[in-house]
Amino acid sequence: LRGLRAAAAPLPVNATQRLPGAIIIGVRKGGTRALLEMLNLHPDVEVAKAEVHFFNRDENYRRGLSWYRAQMPVSLPGQLTVEKTPGYFASPEAPGRARDMDPAVQLLLIVRDPAERLVSDYTQVLHNRRQRDKPYPPLEELLLRNGRIDASYKALQRSLYHLHLGRWLAHFPRAQIHVVDGDALIKDPFPELLRVERFLGLPPRISISNFYFNVTKGFYCLLSAGRDKCLDESKGRPHAPIGRSALRTLCRFLEEPNRLFFSMVGRSFAWC
Ligand SMILES: Nc1ncnc2c1ncn2[C@@H]1O[C@H](COP(=O)(O)OS(=O)(=O)O)[C@@H](OP(=O)(O)O)[C@H]1O
């Protein structure tokens, strides 16, 4: 009955759908869903539940900002609307289009060890192929050609963070992009969330008691208003295997791209 009453309660007159004030632009498999759900714990934040793919898909972009706004949740004045589409980060068109929408939009980029990210990316594609009874080559076949890294492999391209960030920095100042450490978010999410709140100019409302480690899931899950939420089984899948020598070759290949990324963001990460 309480649920029914709540559903029937009229919305305040100033409740409406608004364009996002902050966007989680990627990276794919970096922890974008976890970050969005964690931010949603904040009372001043409303999030778009589904990925919108507005700036990276022409067929959506052509529908215009009114279509984009219609994908957003209802919010009150003073609340921040947030959406996440990991495909934005590597999209050549997304940075300019996002800037055209709002040059002041706040950007969140969650990164993760790029070798680990690549394996996670491969594992997701493999899973989707298997669901449709379609074959898919082993990871090493896609990653290596004659023992050398095949730089055209899409999942590798997506791990070259410096290339993609360079395009965003051509349209936005560095200070407008907050980098979240995705590996830290897995191990200890609360400190990362505190930094995100601060960057977004939100009062600190997310508390350590909103998080608990779920041993069965093997990840932190969320507690809010007596409700318990873990991410679904597509997050935290066992990764496909990669041989030690292939991993070494990959890590060596990533050294220079990682170094370039570190100098762009002004910090370094303990990656492979
Ligand atoms: N709390 C919590 N629970 C579950 N999973 C968590 C969590 N925090 C971060 N992660 C990591 O999020 C990874 C998936 O990233 P994304 O949500 O960005 O993936 S996607 O691009 O939207 O498909 C996913 O990657 P994989 O482990 O490779 O599946 C998780 O490691």
The ligand as a MOL file (V3000), in Angstrom:
LIG
                    3D

  0  0  0     0  0            999 V3000
M  V30 BEGIN CTAB
M  V30 COUNTS 31 33 0 0 0
M  V30 BEGIN ATOM
M  V30 1 N 31.1340 -3.0090 -6.4150 0
M  V30 2 C 31.3040 -3.6140 -7.5970 0
M  V30 3 N 30.5630 -4.6890 -7.9380 0
M  V30 4 C 30.7590 -5.3080 -9.1290 0
M  V30 5 N 31.6540 -4.9120 -10.0500 0
M  V30 6 C 32.4060 -3.8340 -9.7520 0
M  V30 7 C 32.2660 -3.1550 -8.5320 0
M  V30 8 N 33.1560 -2.1260 -8.5150 0
M  V30 9 C 33.8150 -2.1720 -9.6700 0
M  V30 10 N 33.3750 -3.2070 -10.4140 0
M  V30 11 C 33.9440 -3.5590 -11.7080 0
M  V30 12 O 33.1400 -3.0200 -12.7320 0
M  V30 13 C 33.5530 -3.7040 -13.9150 0
M  V30 14 C 32.5420 -3.4690 -15.0120 0
M  V30 15 O 32.7440 -2.1630 -15.4710 0
M  V30 16 P 31.6100 -1.3320 -16.2130 0
M  V30 17 O 30.3910 -1.2420 -15.3640 0
M  V30 18 O 32.2400 -0.0510 -16.6060 0
M  V30 19 O 31.3270 -2.2350 -17.4720 0
M  V30 20 S 30.5600 -1.7920 -18.7960 0
M  V30 21 O 31.5220 -1.1150 -19.6590 0
M  V30 22 O 29.4280 -0.9400 -18.4260 0
M  V30 23 O 30.1170 -3.0810 -19.3950 0
M  V30 24 C 33.6690 -5.1560 -13.4800 0
M  V30 25 O 34.6540 -5.7380 -14.2800 0
M  V30 26 P 34.9070 -7.3330 -14.3540 0
M  V30 27 O 35.3380 -7.7290 -12.9690 0
M  V30 28 O 35.9930 -7.4840 -15.3170 0
M  V30 29 O 33.6180 -7.9510 -14.7620 0
M  V30 30 C 34.0350 -5.0430 -12.0060 0
M  V30 31 O 35.3360 -5.4610 -11.7140 0
M  V30 END ATOM
M  V30 BEGIN BOND
M  V30 1 1 1 2
M  V30 2 1 2 3
M  V30 3 2 2 7
M  V30 4 2 3 4
M  V30 5 1 4 5
M  V30 6 2 5 6
M  V30 7 1 6 7
M  V30 8 1 6 10
M  V30 9 1 7 8
M  V30 10 2 8 9
M  V30 11 1 9 10
M  V30 12 1 10 11
M  V30 13 1 11 12
M  V30 14 1 11 30
M  V30 15 1 12 13
M  V30 16 1 13 14
M  V30 17 1 13 24
M  V30 18 1 14 15
M  V30 19 1 15 16
M  V30 20 2 16 17
M  V30 21 1 16 18
M  V30 22 1 16 19
M  V30 23 1 19 20
M  V30 24 2 20 21
M  V30 25 2 20 22
M  V30 26 1 20 23
M  V30 27 1 24 25
M  V30 28 1 24 30
M  V30 29 1 25 26
M  V30 30 2 26 27
M  V30 31 1 26 28
M  V30 32 1 26 29
M  V30 33 1 30 31
M  V30 END BOND
M  V30 END CTAB
M  END
